[in-house]
Structures are given as C-alpha cells and as structure tokens.
Amino acid sequence: MSLEPPLGTTPSLVAIENHSSQPNAPQGPNSGWKRALTWIVFALIVVVTLVFTWKHFHAAKDAGQAGGQGKRGGKNQVMPVQVKTLAAGDLNIFINALGSVVPRSSVVVHPRVDGELISVNFTEGQSVQKGDLLIQIDPRPYQVALTQAEGQLAKDQAALLNAKQDLSRYQSLVKEGSISKQQLDQQIALVNQAEGTVKSDQGQVSGARLNLSYCQVRAPVSGRLGLRQVDVGNIVRASDASGVVVINQFQPIDVTYAIPEDQVQSVLKQVHSGNTLQVTVLDRAQKNVLDSGKLRSLDNQIDPTTGTLKFKAEFANQANNLFPNQFVNVRMLVETQKNVTLLPSAAIQRGVKGTFVYVVNTDSTVNARPITLGAIDGDNTAVLSGVKVGERVVLDGADKLKDGGKVKVIDPNALTPVDEAAPENGRRRHRQKTAS
C-alpha cells in the first residue's frame, strides 16, 4: 500500500486526520496513575461520609431514648433543692430616699472695711471656732482716723467746759441784776449746743474705733473653712461678691430628702405619737453606713410637681464623712413589727394566680402554697398567711419543680451527685489510659 498522500493534499493535514481517526491511541505514562489516584480519593470520601452518618444516627437515637426516659420519669424525678426553715423575728420597716447634705450654717466671710490684706491666719480646710482670727487688714488708715476723731472730741469737750463755766457766772450776774435774762438764755443754748457737738464727736470716735477693730476679720461661726479666695497684698473690699473664704458648719450637719406623699401618713403617725425616728445615710452603693442621726423637721407643704414632702434629718458627723452638697442614700426607720413570720425573699415565686412558695413535706415532696406578703426588709419579707413558723420552703432550685414532685434537700456547701461522680469518672479514664 502506497503511503503517499493524495494529489492536492498536504502531508501535515493527512497526518492530523489519521491521528484523530484512531480513538484507542495509546496515552502517556502518567495518565493511568492520575486515574487511579482519583478513584482512591473518591473512595476515601465515601468511607468518611458513611462513618459520620452512622455515628450521627446512633447519637440521635441515644438522645431520643434519654429524652423518652426523662419524659417517662417526669414527676417522679428527684430534684436537688436548698431549703430554709421559717422562723419568727422582728422586721424593720424603712422608707428609702435620695438625700442631699446641707450644712447647718454656711457663711461667706467678707471684710467690713476696705484695705490692703497684710496677713492670712488660717489654712484651707481648717476647722475653726467662732471668734478665731482669719485675716488682718492694714489698720494704719483707720488708726489715723481714730486719732483725728479723738482730737476733735477733746477740742469740743474743752469748748463745752468753757460754756458751762460762763453759764455759771451768768447765773450769778442775773441774780445781781448785772446782765439781762436774755444773755443767760443765750448762754444756756450755747452750752446745749456744745454738748451736742461733744456727743457727735463721741460717735465719730466710736465709729473710728469700730472700723479699726474690723481690720481683724474673725470667724463668725464655728465650722470648716473652704479654699481661700484672695491672697496677701490684694486690696479687699466689703463689696466683693466672692468674699475671703466660706465657712460651713459640719458638726452637726443636716440631710434633706423627699418621700412620696403616700408614705407621709405613716411618718406623721410616729411623729404625732412623740416618737423619734432614726435615720441612716449610706454611700451611693448602699454598702457603707456614713452616719446615723434622727429626723429633725419636715416641710409644711407638698411639692405639686413631684408629689413629695421634704424632710430634714440631723447628724452629729463626728467622723466628718458628710460634706455639703453630697448625695447620699437615706433609710428612715418608720416602724418595727414584732414577732412576725420571716420569709426569705429568694423563696417567693410568682405565677398567674399570684405569689406562692414551694413547701417541703415530710415525705420529701413539695406543694405550691399561695401566700400573702407583708412588709419587706432587705432579704426578708413578712408573710401574713400561707405558711407558718417551722415549715421548710425551697430557697434554690424552685424553677425545676412541679407541685407534688420529689426533692432531695442538699447542703449548699456540699457536692451535688453529678459533682461527686465527676472525680470518679476522671480516675476511671486515667486508669484506662494507663492500661492502654
């Protein structure tokens, strides 16, 4: 057979046609290896998928069986709970409010005269007593004015003495008929005029002496000083708005607070009975007691914008824990209820029918019992009906209980059954790992 290409056909085209017409032409040396690797990967994927599906199926089956057992157990399942035995005691009834500390007196110290400040005799924040020297103003101008007033007084006193001596002589001459009665009257008027002048001079002397004493500025009240408003060398004036320093009375000190008008009657009942109500102030977190005092007074009208009545309590403030304008939490003891049944507030449950508690019976079952609540004091609540002293109520774990369910009373400091098994399971796994 001739291998020459037909007439009019190029050799390259003939070679291409012959190659494409052979479907089973041999492949390269790597083609078989790639095809085998593809099948191996595919087989591994199938195996992993089957294993995962099998484990997921058995896990769901076990969970379903466990859920079925839980549902079948239901009411008969024993639940661990913590309980509290009810007891009788005294319950304090408080009214809580937000208060503000106000000083008993607050004085801005102003100088009474103008002048140069030559000395400051106090330390900022110092406690002072009434009459203590605070600042000294230059006294020399006022000493000069006092000297002038005293000189004028001496001059006018000498004139008065001369007028009185002339009056005495005129009285003798009138009796002898040497002078007229008119001259005597004129001399009497002259003496009266001189006496008035002397009194005016005495007033000038007293005023100058008073101004001189004002050069020493003293504390008008006892209290604690604030920050100094002026330094030595400045000219101070009585008209200065800021003054020299502010004195606030700290001991005693007052706290004002407002309570709703609905609670006013309970307070007035105690006040009209002559009882002194104790008041305690606490910090913002209501953890630390700052001071204890007593109710001092109350306002004479209700604030129509807030519907509250303002009260004022007095505190000794011996520890200086209270500062003016400080915000505090106020607790006013209104009444103490004696020998009431005390119920922990954590045991109270609320439902559609109202408040109730789970009471633990002698056979370790619980029943939901409706209760009527009274006053509240912190973690304790007075219960008026429903339970009695000596009964045990569920304190913790009530969210999982049903009426008539079984419970196991546990000590909150002891391990639960699950916790007790955990160490043993850990030891068992450790032994298996060691054996392997």
Helices and strands as residue ranges (DSSP letters): H 11-20, H 31-73, G 74-76, E 79-85, E 87-103, E 106-109, E 115-120, E 127-128, E 133-137, H 140-176, H 181-213, E 216-218, E 223-225, E 235-236, E 245-248, E 253-260, G 261-263, H 264-272, E 278-282, E 289-298, E 308-315, E 327-344, G 345-347, E 349-351, E 354-360, E 366-370, E 372-377, E 380-385, E 392-396, G 398-400, E 407-409, H 417-435
